[in-house]
Amino acid sequence: MDLLLIRHGLPVRSAETADPPLSAEGHEQARRVARWLAGEGIGAVVSSPMVRAVETAQPFAAATGLEIRLHPGVVEFDRDSGSYVPLEVLKREDYAAWQAFVAGGVGADIAAFQAMVVAALEAVIADNPGGRAAVFCHGGVINVWTAHVLGMAPRLFFEPGYASVHRYLCARSGQRNVVALNERAHLRDDWPAAV
């Protein structure tokens, strides 16, 4: 089966919650990724229950008539942190904190987080044999799943772009392969804006 992981669009920065909504730019990114994926024959839409992921999934679900199924196993590791600062902002404003964050100081048990994500995505794979499923989720989820597929230790080792698409081929035999990471052509300035 084909598994697509889509990172949420750009959310607003929040000092009050780790679960903020999308920014205006994030909503545009969600519309663009919906158009990008509309003709792909996706048969299932799964989303993290976090607001930014659900709001990213909504335009695609509306365009295809598919129901969004929420799955708590694909939430972000910092869901209980009490605030949200986009990683690129953290990098710019507090480089030392950003370095500590990506080096593993994520405030969560990264191995337990990976185990939760792998179990959730394996359930999605099992529920869609021979099909194609789109999972709207988070950068941490994409990192630890990709590390799992590549046989690496769980860590944050690359930066998935907002509303980027990541593709995996998942065989019934249990073999998992990376097809593409950080697909973002739909976000380029010269790609027509959503109407």
MDTraj code that builds the backbone (N, CA, C; nanometers):
import mdtraj as md
import numpy as np

residues = "MET ASP LEU LEU LEU ILE ARG HIS GLY LEU PRO VAL ARG SER ALA GLU THR ALA ASP PRO PRO LEU SER ALA GLU GLY HIS GLU GLN ALA ARG ARG VAL ALA ARG TRP LEU ALA GLY GLU GLY ILE GLY ALA VAL VAL SER SER PRO MET VAL ARG ALA VAL GLU THR ALA GLN PRO PHE ALA ALA ALA THR GLY LEU GLU ILE ARG LEU HIS PRO GLY VAL VAL GLU PHE ASP ARG ASP SER GLY SER TYR VAL PRO LEU GLU VAL LEU LYS ARG GLU ASP TYR ALA ALA TRP GLN ALA PHE VAL ALA GLY GLY VAL GLY ALA ASP ILE ALA ALA PHE GLN ALA MET VAL VAL ALA ALA LEU GLU ALA VAL ILE ALA ASP ASN PRO GLY GLY ARG ALA ALA VAL PHE CYS HIS GLY GLY VAL ILE ASN VAL TRP THR ALA HIS VAL LEU GLY MET ALA PRO ARG LEU PHE PHE GLU PRO GLY TYR ALA SER VAL HIS ARG TYR LEU CYS ALA ARG SER GLY GLN ARG ASN VAL VAL ALA LEU ASN GLU ARG ALA HIS LEU ARG ASP ASP TRP PRO ALA ALA VAL".split()
xyz = np.array([
    [0.0842, -0.1179, 0.0000],
    [0.0000, 0.0000, 0.0000],
    [0.0883, 0.1236, 0.0000],
    [0.0311, 0.2340, -0.0436],
    [0.1018, 0.3614, -0.0445],
    [0.0598, 0.4428, 0.0771],
    [0.1575, 0.4812, 0.1567],
    [0.1334, 0.5621, 0.2753],
    [0.1915, 0.7001, 0.2505],
    [0.1077, 0.8021, 0.2635],
    [0.1518, 0.9405, 0.2489],
    [0.1385, 1.0094, 0.3836],
    [0.2470, 1.0670, 0.4306],
    [0.2430, 1.1498, 0.5507],
    [0.2532, 1.2944, 0.5078],
    [0.1624, 1.3775, 0.5551],
    [0.1599, 1.5196, 0.5198],
    [0.1758, 1.5992, 0.6477],
    [0.2796, 1.6839, 0.6516],
    [0.2955, 1.7687, 0.7684],
    [0.1915, 1.8800, 0.7621],
    [0.1442, 1.9210, 0.8763],
    [0.0485, 2.0311, 0.8851],
    [0.1059, 2.1595, 0.8266],
    [0.0174, 2.2541, 0.7926],
    [0.0593, 2.3861, 0.7488],
    [0.1105, 2.4693, 0.8655],
    [0.1597, 2.5869, 0.8336],
    [0.2180, 2.6767, 0.9339],
    [0.1115, 2.7222, 1.0342],
    [0.1298, 2.6910, 1.1635],
    [0.0348, 2.7392, 1.2643],
    [0.0779, 2.8758, 1.3184],
    [-0.0093, 2.9343, 1.3960],
    [0.0264, 3.0584, 1.4647],
    [0.1134, 3.0230, 1.5849],
    [0.1961, 3.1159, 1.6250],
    [0.2771, 3.0984, 1.7455],
    [0.1852, 3.1202, 1.8649],
    [0.2046, 3.0416, 1.9701],
    [0.1172, 3.0550, 2.0866],
    [0.1961, 3.0345, 2.2148],
    [0.1751, 3.1245, 2.3091],
    [0.2325, 3.1102, 2.4429],
    [0.1338, 3.0416, 2.5370],
    [0.0107, 3.0175, 2.4914],
    [-0.0938, 2.9618, 2.5759],
    [-0.1246, 2.8149, 2.5512],
    [-0.0905, 2.7641, 2.4316],
    [-0.1284, 2.6266, 2.3989],
    [-0.0261, 2.5638, 2.3051],
    [-0.0117, 2.4325, 2.3155],
    [0.0715, 2.3569, 2.2220],
    [-0.0105, 2.3137, 2.1008],
    [-0.1358, 2.3556, 2.0964],
    [-0.2277, 2.3121, 1.9909],
    [-0.2951, 2.4316, 1.9224],
    [-0.2164, 2.5194, 1.8610],
    [-0.2752, 2.6371, 1.7976],
    [-0.3321, 2.6051, 1.6589],
    [-0.4172, 2.6929, 1.6075],
    [-0.4702, 2.6761, 1.4719],
    [-0.3682, 2.7193, 1.3675],
    [-0.4035, 2.6961, 1.2423],
    [-0.3193, 2.7401, 1.1319],
    [-0.3224, 2.8916, 1.1181],
    [-0.2133, 2.9458, 1.0681],
    [-0.2065, 3.0866, 1.0297],
    [-0.2730, 3.1006, 0.8928],
    [-0.2872, 3.2242, 0.8443],
    [-0.3415, 3.2461, 0.7094],
    [-0.2546, 3.1747, 0.6063],
    [-0.1227, 3.1824, 0.6228],
    [-0.0317, 3.1123, 0.5311],
    [-0.0515, 2.9611, 0.5404],
    [-0.0734, 2.9111, 0.6604],
    [-0.0967, 2.7686, 0.6793],
    [-0.2243, 2.7209, 0.6105],
    [-0.3288, 2.8027, 0.6136],
    [-0.4529, 2.7671, 0.5422],
    [-0.4295, 2.7626, 0.3918],
    [-0.3504, 2.8553, 0.3397],
    [-0.3175, 2.8524, 0.1964],
    [-0.2371, 2.7272, 0.1630],
    [-0.1435, 2.6906, 0.2485],
    [-0.0656, 2.5685, 0.2272],
    [-0.1573, 2.4458, 0.2268],
    [-0.2557, 2.4433, 0.3154],
    [-0.3507, 2.3316, 0.3210],
    [-0.4315, 2.3227, 0.1920],
    [-0.4749, 2.4361, 0.1391],
    [-0.5488, 2.4352, 0.0119],
    [-0.4604, 2.3847, -0.1020],
    [-0.3336, 2.4246, -0.1007],
    [-0.2414, 2.3818, -0.2062],
    [-0.2133, 2.2317, -0.2008],
    [-0.1918, 2.1796, -0.0812],
    [-0.1641, 2.0357, -0.0729],
    [-0.2892, 1.9562, -0.1080],
    [-0.4071, 2.0082, -0.0779],
    [-0.5315, 1.9410, -0.1174],
    [-0.5406, 1.9307, -0.2690],
    [-0.5094, 2.0383, -0.3385],
    [-0.5109, 2.0366, -0.4860],
    [-0.4039, 1.9425, -0.5400],
    [-0.2872, 1.9415, -0.4769],
    [-0.1758, 1.8577, -0.5214],
    [-0.2113, 1.7088, -0.5148],
    [-0.2848, 1.6698, -0.4107],
    [-0.3149, 1.5289, -0.3885],
    [-0.4508, 1.4854, -0.4439],
    [-0.5303, 1.5781, -0.4929],
    [-0.6695, 1.5484, -0.5285],
    [-0.6859, 1.4345, -0.6284],
    [-0.5980, 1.4200, -0.7238],
    [-0.6142, 1.3175, -0.8267],
    [-0.5376, 1.1889, -0.7996],
    [-0.4941, 1.1653, -0.6784],
    [-0.4059, 1.0521, -0.6490],
    [-0.4762, 0.9233, -0.6088],
    [-0.6068, 0.9222, -0.6049],
    [-0.6772, 0.7991, -0.5704],
    [-0.6618, 0.7581, -0.4251],
    [-0.6494, 0.8553, -0.3391],
    [-0.6370, 0.8273, -0.1960],
    [-0.7721, 0.7800, -0.1439],
    [-0.7715, 0.6703, -0.0691],
    [-0.8963, 0.6121, -0.0217],
    [-0.9236, 0.6310, 0.1251],
    [-0.8254, 0.6819, 0.2003],
    [-0.8451, 0.7008, 0.3442],
    [-0.7687, 0.8244, 0.3892],
    [-0.8322, 0.9015, 0.4786],
    [-0.7696, 1.0202, 0.5359],
    [-0.7676, 1.0033, 0.6870],
    [-0.6475, 1.0108, 0.7425],
    [-0.6273, 0.9993, 0.8862],
    [-0.5595, 1.1275, 0.9308],
    [-0.5924, 1.1749, 1.0497],
    [-0.5296, 1.2968, 1.1007],
    [-0.4996, 1.2842, 1.2485],
    [-0.3921, 1.3494, 1.2874],
    [-0.3695, 1.3766, 1.4287],
    [-0.4894, 1.4563, 1.4781],
    [-0.5301, 1.4398, 1.6032],
    [-0.6403, 1.5208, 1.6553],
    [-0.6008, 1.6648, 1.6863],
    [-0.4742, 1.6999, 1.6705],
    [-0.4320, 1.8372, 1.6988],
    [-0.4868, 1.9311, 1.5921],
    [-0.5257, 2.0508, 1.6335],
    [-0.5978, 2.1458, 1.5487],
    [-0.5245, 2.1721, 1.4172],
    [-0.3945, 2.1965, 1.4219],
    [-0.3210, 2.2317, 1.3004],
    [-0.3212, 2.1186, 1.1975],
    [-0.3222, 1.9936, 1.2431],
    [-0.3284, 1.8809, 1.1501],
    [-0.4683, 1.8663, 1.0911],
    [-0.5702, 1.8758, 1.1760],
    [-0.7086, 1.8638, 1.1285],
    [-0.7392, 1.9749, 1.0274],
    [-0.6986, 2.0983, 1.0582],
    [-0.7251, 2.2091, 0.9649],
    [-0.6503, 2.1914, 0.8332],
    [-0.5368, 2.1231, 0.8353],
    [-0.4650, 2.0952, 0.7104],
    [-0.5363, 1.9868, 0.6308],
    [-0.5939, 1.8899, 0.6992],
    [-0.6649, 1.7801, 0.6322],
    [-0.7990, 1.8229, 0.5737],
    [-0.8635, 1.9216, 0.6329],
    [-1.0010, 1.9567, 0.5952],
    [-1.0198, 1.9918, 0.4471],
    [-0.9356, 2.0748, 0.3848],
    [-0.9593, 2.1037, 0.2430],
    [-0.9501, 1.9795, 0.1543],
    [-0.8578, 1.8897, 0.1864],
    [-0.8464, 1.7661, 0.1080],
    [-0.9699, 1.6791, 0.1273],
    [-1.0131, 1.6628, 0.2502],
    [-1.1321, 1.5817, 0.2772],
    [-1.2549, 1.6412, 0.2081],
    [-1.2672, 1.7736, 0.2117],
    [-1.3809, 1.8389, 0.1463],
    [-1.3766, 1.8177, -0.0047],
    [-1.2586, 1.8240, -0.0626],
    [-1.2450, 1.8097, -0.2087],
    [-1.2715, 1.6673, -0.2551],
    [-1.2425, 1.5694, -0.1712],
    [-1.2554, 1.4295, -0.2122],
    [-1.3795, 1.3613, -0.1552],
    [-1.4449, 1.4241, -0.0590],
    [-1.5605, 1.3627, 0.0044],
    [-1.5255, 1.2536, 0.1036],
    [-1.3977, 1.2443, 0.1407],
    [-1.3544, 1.1434, 0.2368],
    [-1.3696, 1.1951, 0.3792],
    [-1.4009, 1.1045, 0.4692],
    [-1.4132, 1.1399, 0.6103],
    [-1.2747, 1.1389, 0.6753],
    [-1.2492, 1.2355, 0.7613],
    [-1.1236, 1.2398, 0.8362],
    [-1.1381, 1.1508, 0.9592],
    [-1.0505, 1.0521, 0.9712],
    [-1.0468, 0.9670, 1.0902],
    [-0.9342, 1.0169, 1.1800],
    [-0.9659, 1.0548, 1.3018],
    [-0.8637, 1.1023, 1.3956],
    [-0.7941, 0.9837, 1.4610],
    [-0.6615, 0.9966, 1.4758],
    [-0.5840, 0.8901, 1.5404],
    [-0.4872, 0.9525, 1.6402],
    [-0.5032, 0.9249, 1.7692],
    [-0.4166, 0.9847, 1.8705],
    [-0.2717, 0.9376, 1.8631],
    [-0.2439, 0.8318, 1.7899],
    [-0.1076, 0.7804, 1.7787],
    [-0.0178, 0.8598, 1.6871],
    [-0.0735, 0.9615, 1.6189],
    [0.0103, 1.0446, 1.5305],
    [0.0121, 1.1903, 1.5768],
    [-0.0061, 1.2120, 1.7079],
    [0.0066, 1.3468, 1.7644],
    [0.1549, 1.3818, 1.7776],
    [0.1844, 1.5089, 1.7978],
    [0.3232, 1.5519, 1.8130],
    [0.3719, 1.5246, 1.9546],
    [0.5015, 1.5049, 1.9691],
    [0.5609, 1.4701, 2.0990],
    [0.5493, 1.5824, 2.2011],
    [0.5369, 1.7074, 2.1566],
    [0.5310, 1.8207, 2.2502],
    [0.3877, 1.8658, 2.2780],
    [0.2922, 1.7777, 2.2591],
    [0.1506, 1.8141, 2.2711],
    [0.1119, 1.8676, 2.4082],
    [0.1914, 1.8358, 2.5096],
    [0.1603, 1.8802, 2.6451],
    [0.2515, 1.9924, 2.6934],
    [0.3219, 2.0563, 2.6008],
    [0.4223, 2.1562, 2.6413],
    [0.3618, 2.2882, 2.6890],
    [0.2397, 2.3191, 2.6492],
    [0.1762, 2.4427, 2.6933],
    [0.1994, 2.5628, 2.6036],
    [0.2860, 2.5481, 2.5013],
    [0.3098, 2.6582, 2.4071],
    [0.3563, 2.6001, 2.2738],
    [0.3552, 2.6842, 2.1712],
    [0.4018, 2.6400, 2.0392],
    [0.4842, 2.7507, 1.9750],
    [0.6078, 2.7166, 1.9414],
    [0.6960, 2.8062, 1.8670],
    [0.7426, 2.7290, 1.7442],
    [0.7119, 2.7748, 1.6223],
    [0.7607, 2.7051, 1.5035],
    [0.9129, 2.6868, 1.5114],
    [0.9614, 2.5695, 1.4720],
    [1.1034, 2.5375, 1.4866],
    [1.1947, 2.6385, 1.4180],
    [1.1540, 2.6886, 1.3024],
    [1.2399, 2.7854, 1.2331],
    [1.2495, 2.9168, 1.3114],
    [1.1441, 2.9498, 1.3864],
    [1.1470, 3.0696, 1.4713],
    [1.2370, 3.0440, 1.5918],
    [1.2234, 2.9262, 1.6527],
    [1.3101, 2.8902, 1.7648],
    [1.4567, 2.8934, 1.7213],
    [1.4854, 2.8412, 1.6048],
    [1.6235, 2.8399, 1.5529],
    [1.6773, 2.9811, 1.5384],
    [1.5940, 3.0702, 1.4885],
    [1.6346, 3.2095, 1.4671],
    [1.6493, 3.2855, 1.5989],
    [1.5588, 3.2609, 1.6919],
    [1.5555, 3.3400, 1.8155],
    [1.6406, 3.2826, 1.9292],
    [1.6557, 3.1505, 1.9335],
    [1.7305, 3.0875, 2.0424],
    [1.7998, 2.9631, 1.9867],
    [1.9114, 2.9860, 1.9196],
    [1.9806, 2.8787, 1.8484],
    [2.0212, 2.7655, 1.9429],
    [2.0677, 2.7993, 2.0627],
    [2.1089, 2.6958, 2.1584],
    [1.9907, 2.6063, 2.1963],
    [1.8744, 2.6660, 2.2179],
    [1.7551, 2.5876, 2.2508],
    [1.7152, 2.4994, 2.1326],
    [1.7263, 2.5529, 2.0119],
    [1.6948, 2.4749, 1.8920],
    [1.7901, 2.3560, 1.8791],
    [1.9206, 2.3801, 1.9011],
    [2.0185, 2.2713, 1.8926],
    [1.9882, 2.1617, 1.9941],
    [1.9559, 2.2015, 2.1155],
    [1.9229, 2.1032, 2.2193],
    [1.7980, 2.0247, 2.1810],
    [1.7022, 2.0938, 2.1239],
    [1.5766, 2.0316, 2.0829],
    [1.6014, 1.9231, 1.9788],
    [1.6730, 1.9559, 1.8713],
    [1.6931, 1.8588, 1.7640],
    [1.7940, 1.7510, 1.8009],
    [1.8773, 1.7773, 1.9026],
    [1.9732, 1.6765, 1.9477],
    [1.9082, 1.5724, 2.0384],
    [1.7819, 1.5882, 2.0670],
    [1.7126, 1.4884, 2.1468],
    [1.6507, 1.5425, 2.2728],
    [1.6701, 1.6694, 2.3007],
    [1.6109, 1.7282, 2.4191],
    [1.4690, 1.7710, 2.3932],
    [1.3858, 1.6802, 2.3488],
    [1.2504, 1.7135, 2.3076],
    [1.1508, 1.7081, 2.4231],
    [1.1986, 1.6755, 2.5428],
    [1.1089, 1.6707, 2.6569],
    [1.0165, 1.5507, 2.6556],
    [1.0511, 1.4499, 2.5777],
    [0.9696, 1.3295, 2.5696],
    [1.0627, 1.2106, 2.5520],
    [1.0139, 1.0939, 2.5857],
    [1.0889, 0.9711, 2.5625],
    [1.0774, 0.9397, 2.4135],
    [1.1839, 0.9688, 2.3394],
    [1.1781, 0.9583, 2.1932],
    [1.1546, 0.8142, 2.1480],
    [1.2086, 0.7162, 2.2216],
    [1.1862, 0.5759, 2.1853],
    [1.0396, 0.5375, 2.2061],
    [0.9794, 0.5835, 2.3158],
    [0.8381, 0.5556, 2.3404],
    [0.7515, 0.6276, 2.2380],
    [0.7901, 0.7501, 2.2035],
    [0.7170, 0.8254, 2.1021],
    [0.7218, 0.7509, 1.9692],
    [0.8405, 0.7036, 1.9293],
    [0.8519, 0.6300, 1.8040],
    [0.7663, 0.5032, 1.8077],
    [0.7681, 0.4313, 1.9188],
    [0.6886, 0.3087, 1.9294],
    [0.5396, 0.3386, 1.9101],
    [0.4926, 0.4489, 1.9679],
    [0.3523, 0.4884, 1.9521],
    [0.3207, 0.5196, 1.8059],
    [0.4083, 0.5963, 1.7420],
    [0.3877, 0.6351, 1.6022],
    [0.3910, 0.5127, 1.5109],
    [0.4890, 0.4255, 1.5291],
    [0.4997, 0.3057, 1.4454],
    [0.3752, 0.2191, 1.4607],
    [0.3291, 0.1993, 1.5826],
    [0.2076, 0.1197, 1.6040],
    [0.0880, 0.1829, 1.5333],
    [0.0756, 0.3144, 1.5425],
    [-0.0368, 0.3836, 1.4783],
    [-0.0307, 0.3708, 1.3260],
    [0.0868, 0.3926, 1.2691],
    [0.0980, 0.3875, 1.1229],
    [0.0873, 0.2448, 1.0712],
    [0.1349, 0.1479, 1.1470],
    [0.1162, 0.0080, 1.1066],
    [-0.0326, -0.0272, 1.1080],
    [-0.1091, 0.0293, 1.2000],
    [-0.2540, 0.0067, 1.2018],
    [-0.3193, 0.0678, 1.0779],
    [-0.2747, 0.1869, 1.0384],
    [-0.3265, 0.2494, 0.9153],
    [-0.2946, 0.1607, 0.7951],
    [-0.1729, 0.1098, 0.7899],
    [-0.1322, 0.0217, 0.6795],
    [-0.2200, -0.1038, 0.6765],
    [-0.2404, -0.1650, 0.7929],
    [-0.3224, -0.2865, 0.8003],
    [-0.4674, -0.2607, 0.7597],
    [-0.5170, -0.1420, 0.7880],
    [-0.6562, -0.1068, 0.7552],
    [-0.6766, -0.0742, 0.6076],
    [-0.5668, -0.0579, 0.5326],
    [-0.5779, -0.0150, 0.3926],
    [-0.4939, -0.1021, 0.3001],
    [-0.5111, -0.2342, 0.3035],
    [-0.4276, -0.3214, 0.2201],
    [-0.4474, -0.2914, 0.0713],
    [-0.3371, -0.2721, 0.0015],
    [-0.3447, -0.2458, -0.1413],
    [-0.3952, -0.1080, -0.1765],
    [-0.4208, -0.0245, -0.0769],
    [-0.4772, 0.1075, -0.1020],
    [-0.3762, 0.2190, -0.0875],
    [-0.4291, 0.3368, -0.0718],
    [-0.3469, 0.4571, -0.0534],
    [-0.4115, 0.5400, 0.0558],
    [-0.3332, 0.5718, 0.1599],
    [-0.3845, 0.6486, 0.2728],
    [-0.3001, 0.7730, 0.2933],
    [-0.3663, 0.8835, 0.3263],
    [-0.3000, 1.0099, 0.3577],
    [-0.3164, 1.0354, 0.5064],
    [-0.2031, 1.0582, 0.5746],
    [-0.2036, 1.0839, 0.7181],
    [-0.1507, 1.2252, 0.7403],
    [-0.2349, 1.3122, 0.7939],
    [-0.1976, 1.4505, 0.8215],
    [-0.1449, 1.4554, 0.9641],
    [-0.0184, 1.4927, 0.9783],
    [0.0460, 1.4782, 1.1085],
    [0.1511, 1.5875, 1.1320],
    [0.2632, 1.5512, 1.1908],
    [0.3593, 1.6480, 1.2432],
    [0.5021, 1.6103, 1.2058],
    [0.5915, 1.7076, 1.2180],
    [0.7309, 1.6859, 1.1834],
    [0.7969, 1.5771, 1.2652],
    [0.7672, 1.5714, 1.3938],
    [0.8242, 1.4662, 1.4774],
    [0.7781, 1.3280, 1.4358],
    [0.6498, 1.3160, 1.4025],
    [0.5934, 1.1888, 1.3561],
    [0.6663, 1.1441, 1.2297],
    [0.6827, 1.2360, 1.1358],
    [0.7487, 1.2033, 1.0089],
    [0.8935, 1.1627, 1.0331],
    [0.9628, 1.2322, 1.1224],
    [1.1019, 1.1993, 1.1533],
    [1.1164, 1.0597, 1.2126],
    [1.0367, 1.0271, 1.3148],
    [1.0568, 0.8976, 1.3799],
    [1.0088, 0.7814, 1.2931],
    [0.9036, 0.8020, 1.2114],
    [0.8610, 0.6968, 1.1185],
    [0.9690, 0.6744, 1.0129],
    [1.0231, 0.7821, 0.9571],
    [1.1267, 0.7689, 0.8548],
    [1.2509, 0.7016, 0.9129],
    [1.2885, 0.7386, 1.0348],
    [1.4019, 0.6734, 1.1008],
    [1.3743, 0.5239, 1.1160],
    [1.2526, 0.4884, 1.1528],
    [1.2139, 0.3471, 1.1652],
    [1.2292, 0.2743, 1.0315],
    [1.1760, 0.3343, 0.9255],
    [1.1831, 0.2711, 0.7929],
    [1.3286, 0.2546, 0.7486],
    [1.4133, 0.3510, 0.7802],
    [1.5544, 0.3463, 0.7404],
    [1.6409, 0.2645, 0.8364],
    [1.5828, 0.2159, 0.9452],
    [1.6587, 0.1368, 1.0411],
    [1.7513, 0.2194, 1.1285],
    [1.7173, 0.3458, 1.1490],
    [1.7978, 0.4364, 1.2309],
    [1.7399, 0.4452, 1.3722],
    [1.8223, 0.4915, 1.4648],
    [1.7726, 0.5214, 1.5985],
    [1.6714, 0.6348, 1.5893],
    [1.5695, 0.6359, 1.6753],
    [1.4695, 0.7429, 1.6686],
    [1.5311, 0.8775, 1.7045],
    [1.5146, 0.9730, 1.6145],
    [1.5636, 1.1084, 1.6397],
    [1.5039, 1.2020, 1.5363],
    [1.5210, 1.3310, 1.5620],
    [1.4788, 1.4336, 1.4675],
    [1.6006, 1.4645, 1.3809],
    [1.6031, 1.4113, 1.2607],
    [1.7230, 1.4222, 1.1791],
    [1.7049, 1.5025, 1.0512],
    [1.5825, 1.5426, 1.0197],
    [1.5618, 1.6308, 0.9054],
    [1.4402, 1.7181, 0.9307],
    [1.4262, 1.8220, 0.8501],
    [1.3204, 1.9200, 0.8728],
    [1.2118, 1.9107, 0.7660],
    [1.1033, 1.8403, 0.7959],
    [0.9914, 1.8363, 0.7020],
    [0.9298, 1.9758, 0.6886],
    [0.9124, 2.0224, 0.5665],
    [0.8518, 2.1534, 0.5439],
    [0.7034, 2.1516, 0.5760],
    [0.6490, 2.2687, 0.6059],
    [0.5044, 2.2789, 0.6279],
    [0.4300, 2.2347, 0.5025],
    [0.3275, 2.1541, 0.5210],
    [0.2427, 2.1013, 0.4142],
    [0.3220, 2.0196, 0.3123],
    [0.4352, 1.9641, 0.3557],
    [0.5146, 1.8774, 0.2678],
    [0.4556, 1.7366, 0.2682],
    [0.4830, 1.6632, 0.1599],
    [0.4323, 1.5271, 0.1420],
    [0.5511, 1.4305, 0.1473],
    [0.5320, 1.3193, 0.2192],
    [0.6352, 1.2171, 0.2361],
    [0.5707, 1.0837, 0.2002],
    [0.6342, 1.0086, 0.1099],
    [0.5717, 0.8879, 0.0538],
    [0.6501, 0.7621, 0.0901],
    [0.5743, 0.6566, 0.1226],
    [0.6331, 0.5289, 0.1619],
    [0.5561, 0.4160, 0.0947],
    [0.6276, 0.3144, 0.0537],
    [0.5669, 0.1936, -0.0015],
    [0.5719, 0.0876, 0.1071],
    [0.4561, 0.0328, 0.1418],
    [0.4454, -0.0590, 0.2543],
    [0.3889, -0.1921, 0.2054],
    [0.4754, -0.2924, 0.1956],
    [0.4368, -0.4224, 0.1419],
    [0.3697, -0.5093, 0.2481],
    [0.2853, -0.6006, 0.2022],
    [0.2200, -0.6948, 0.2934],
    [0.3224, -0.7821, 0.3654],
    [0.4399, -0.7988, 0.3050],
    [0.5468, -0.8799, 0.3650],
    [0.6098, -0.8127, 0.4864],
    [0.5765, -0.6859, 0.5088],
    [0.6352, -0.6107, 0.6194],
    [0.7460, -0.5161, 0.5752],
    [0.7872, -0.5267, 0.4502],
    [0.8910, -0.4361, 0.4003],
    [0.8347, -0.2949, 0.3866],
    [0.9138, -0.1961, 0.4303],
    [0.8764, -0.0551, 0.4234],
    [0.9872, 0.0201, 0.3506],
    [0.9488, 0.0998, 0.2522],
    [1.0467, 0.1741, 0.1734],
    [1.0097, 0.3210, 0.1637],
    [1.1114, 0.4061, 0.1681],
    [1.0923, 0.5489, 0.1431],
    [1.0848, 0.5686, -0.0078],
    [0.9820, 0.6377, -0.0542],
    [0.9680, 0.6710, -0.1957],
    [1.0109, 0.8154, -0.2193],
    [0.9658, 0.9079, -0.1335],
    [1.0011, 1.0497, -0.1482],
    [0.9844, 1.1195, -0.0143],
    [1.0735, 1.2151, 0.0128],
    [1.0652, 1.2967, 0.1335],
    [1.0592, 1.4438, 0.0954],
    [0.9848, 1.5200, 0.1742],
    [0.9797, 1.6663, 0.1628],
    [0.9359, 1.7158, 0.0249],
    [0.8373, 1.6508, -0.0313],
    [0.7803, 1.6946, -0.1589],
    [0.7081, 1.8276, -0.1363],
    [0.7523, 1.9327, -0.2086],
    [0.6959, 2.0663, -0.1847],
    [0.6731, 2.1479, -0.3112],
    [0.6687, 2.0857, -0.4263],
    [0.6504, 2.1614, -0.5510],
    [0.5210, 2.2427, -0.5495],
    [0.4194, 2.1925, -0.4803],
    [0.2895, 2.2602, -0.4736],
    [0.2954, 2.3903, -0.3929],
    [0.4049, 2.4138, -0.3231],
    [0.4187, 2.5338, -0.2407],
    [0.5032, 2.6418, -0.3066],
    [0.5557, 2.6141, -0.4235],
    [0.6397, 2.7125, -0.4931],
    [0.5571, 2.8330, -0.5377],
    [0.6213, 2.9478, -0.5394],
    [0.5518, 3.0707, -0.5807],
    [0.4988, 3.0634, -0.7241],
    [0.5659, 2.9869, -0.8109],
    [0.5228, 2.9806, -0.9506],
    [0.4170, 2.8722, -0.9747],
    [0.3786, 2.7984, -0.8696],
    [0.2694, 2.7024, -0.8826],
    [0.1416, 2.7800, -0.8567],
    [0.0390, 2.7638, -0.9389],
    [-0.0829, 2.8446, -0.9233],
    [-0.1435, 2.8342, -0.7844],
    [-0.1798, 2.9465, -0.7293],
    [-0.2437, 2.9500, -0.5973],
    [-0.3792, 2.8817, -0.6036],
    [-0.4233, 2.8310, -0.4917],
    [-0.5543, 2.7672, -0.4822],
    [-0.6633, 2.8685, -0.5073],
    [-0.7687, 2.8232, -0.5695],
    [-0.8825, 2.9136, -0.5970],
    [-0.9998, 2.8772, -0.5099],
])
top = md.Topology()
chain = top.add_chain()
for i, resn in enumerate(residues, 1):
    res = top.add_residue(resn, chain, resSeq=i)
    for name in ("N", "CA", "C"):
        top.add_atom(name, md.element.get_by_symbol(name[0]), res)
traj = md.Trajectory(xyz[None], top)
